[in-house]
Amino acid sequence: MTSFRDLHVKGAPFVLANAWDIGSAKMLAVMGAKAIATSSAAHAFTLGKPDGGKVSRDDALAHAQDLIAAVDVPVSGDFEDGFGESPDTCAETVRLSGEIGLAGICIEDTIEASDKVYDFDLSVERVRAAAAAARALPEDFFFVARADGVMTGAYDIDEAIKRIKAFDDAGADGLYVPIPKSLEDLQRIIDATDKPVNVLAAGPYAKHPLSTYAKMGAARISLGSALARVTHAAILEAGRAILEDGDFSPLRNAASGSEIDKMLLK
């Protein structure tokens, strides 16, 4: 099996398929996903919590362990701000992630999944501590540093590029700026580092095919909570038709139970 690190090739991106439970992870792996990731938002939904609903580190690690046990491909963790402000907390999150068998994680610079971000110097120190912890693990571990301020409106593209360059220098294995304002800004991000860059295929970025991001030099395309939200869209559409109009016709679009059963038995 190709290592998680070796999947990251600039200009030949793979799809990091974000799952939200054991069943979705197994289905995605059977369909050909080369690696699976957790999604902090999608996992929160399964617990009846909103995105940013303060899922604990223990819960996130236990969820990740379930996915690791379910599939034979690498699993990466989406671990928000590392579950704490201090660099030591980020380092501990990396160590615990390595202990349970995760192939890597990403940590963002937002404060507890809010619109606020850690200041520049602290953000860099958090990445430096996490990267050092990753290098100290007995098994290879791919650590991605996220600059989320463009997506949340906390800072502009110039600040994002300043941050990912500093994160690169601090030892991050990969970089990630979710949902920049344009493809031109995304190209600036990819060109700002020799390290692999992750692109989030959500919102306006779901309009473009994998080939577009390959030409731009991306190394990884993640789904975030978008695939989980597709399933929620089906619940909304069918549920409203059934409960508001007494219309059961959306259920005719249900997937074949036997086909799903076959996937889950593999």
Residue pairs with C-beta under 8 A, 6 or more apart in sequence:
1 72
1 73
1 74
2 34
3 74
3 103
3 140
4 35
4 74
4 76
4 103
4 104
4 140
4 142
5 104
5 140
5 142
5 173
7 14
7 34
7 35
7 74
7 220
8 14
8 142
8 173
8 174
8 196
8 219
8 220
9 196
9 219
10 190
10 194
10 196
10 197
10 217
10 218
10 219
11 214
11 215
11 217
11 218
11 219
12 214
12 219
13 199
13 210
13 213
13 214
13 218
13 219
13 220
13 221
14 34
14 35
14 219
14 220
14 221
15 33
15 34
15 201
15 210
15 221
15 222
15 223
16 35
16 36
16 37
16 76
16 198
16 220
16 221
16 222
16 223
17 28
17 29
17 33
17 35
17 36
17 37
17 223
17 227
18 36
18 37
18 38
18 39
18 42
18 78
18 222
18 223
18 224
18 225
18 226
18 227
18 228
19 25
19 28
19 36
19 37
19 38
19 39
19 42
19 67
20 38
20 39
20 42
20 43
20 45
20 46
20 225
20 228
21 46
21 66
22 66
22 67
22 70
23 260
23 264
24 227
24 228
25 36
25 67
25 70
25 71
25 75
26 70
26 71
26 263
26 264
26 266
27 260
27 263
27 264
28 36
29 36
29 70
29 71
29 72
29 73
30 263
30 266
31 263
33 73
34 73
34 74
35 73
35 74
35 75
35 76
35 103
36 67
36 71
36 73
36 74
36 75
36 76
37 75
37 76
37 77
37 78
37 222
38 60
38 63
38 64
38 67
38 75
38 76
38 77
38 78
38 79
39 78
39 223
39 224
39 225
39 228
40 51
40 52
40 55
40 60
40 78
40 79
40 80
40 113
40 225
41 51
41 52
41 224
41 225
41 228
42 224
42 225
42 227
42 228
42 229
43 55
43 59
43 60
43 63
44 50
44 51
44 52
44 53
44 55
45 51
45 225
45 228
45 232
47 53
47 55
47 59
49 55
51 113
51 225
52 80
52 112
52 113
52 114
54 112
56 83
57 79
57 83
57 93
57 96
60 77
60 79
60 83
61 77
61 96
61 97
61 100
64 75
64 77
64 97
64 100
64 102
65 100
65 101
67 75
68 75
68 100
68 101
68 102
74 103
74 104
75 101
75 102
75 103
76 102
76 103
76 104
76 105
76 106
76 142
76 144
77 97
77 102
77 104
77 105
77 106
78 105
78 106
78 224
79 93
79 97
79 105
79 106
79 107
80 107
80 108
80 110
80 112
80 113
81 107
81 108
81 109
81 110
81 111
81 112
81 113
81 118
82 89
82 90
82 93
82 94
82 107
82 126
82 130
83 89
83 93
84 90
84 93
85 111
85 118
85 122
86 126
87 122
87 125
87 126
87 128
87 129
87 130
88 129
90 107
90 126
90 127
90 129
90 130
90 133
91 129
91 130
91 132
91 133
92 133
93 105
93 107
93 130
94 105
94 130
94 133
94 134
94 137
94 141
94 143
95 133
95 136
95 137
97 104
97 105
97 141
98 134
98 137
98 138
98 139
98 141
102 141
103 140
103 141
103 142
104 134
104 141
104 142
104 143
104 144
104 173
105 143
105 144
106 143
106 144
106 145
106 146
106 174
106 176
106 198
107 126
107 127
107 130
107 143
107 144
107 145
107 146
108 146
108 147
108 148
109 117
109 118
109 123
109 126
109 145
109 146
109 147
109 148
109 149
109 163
110 116
110 117
110 118
110 148
110 149
110 152
110 154
111 117
111 118
114 152
115 152
115 153
115 154
116 152
116 154
117 123
117 148
117 149
117 152
117 154
117 155
118 126
120 159
120 162
120 163
120 166
123 147
123 163
123 166
123 167
124 163
124 166
124 167
124 170
125 170
127 145
127 166
127 167
127 170
127 171
127 172
128 170
128 171
130 143
130 145
130 172
131 143
131 145
131 170
131 171
131 172
131 173
132 171
134 141
134 142
134 143
134 171
134 173
135 171
142 173
142 174
143 171
143 172
143 173
143 174
144 172
144 173
144 174
144 175
144 176
144 198
145 164
145 167
145 170
145 172
145 174
145 175
145 176
146 175
146 176
146 177
146 178
147 159
147 160
147 163
147 164
147 167
147 175
147 176
147 177
148 154
148 177
148 178
149 155
149 159
149 160
149 163
150 156
150 157
150 160
150 177
150 178
150 179
150 180
150 181
150 185
151 177
151 178
151 179
157 180
157 181
157 185
157 188
157 189
160 177
160 180
160 189
161 188
161 189
161 192
164 175
164 177
164 189
164 192
164 193
165 192
165 193
167 175
168 175
168 193
168 194
168 195
172 195
173 195
173 196
174 195
174 196
174 197
174 198
174 219
174 220
175 189
175 193
175 195
175 196
175 197
175 198
176 197
176 198
176 200
176 222
177 186
177 189
177 197
178 200
178 202
178 224
179 200
179 202
179 203
179 204
179 205
180 186
180 188
180 189
183 208
183 212
183 216
186 199
186 205
186 216
187 216
189 197
190 197
190 216
190 217
190 218
191 217
196 219
196 220
197 217
197 218
197 219
197 220
198 218
198 219
198 220
198 221
198 222
199 205
199 213
199 218
199 220
199 221
199 222
200 221
200 222
200 223
200 224
201 221
201 222
201 223
201 224
201 226
202 223
202 224
202 225
202 226
206 226
210 221
213 221
234 250
234 253
237 250
238 250
238 251
238 253
241 247
241 248
241 249
241 250
242 248
242 250
242 251
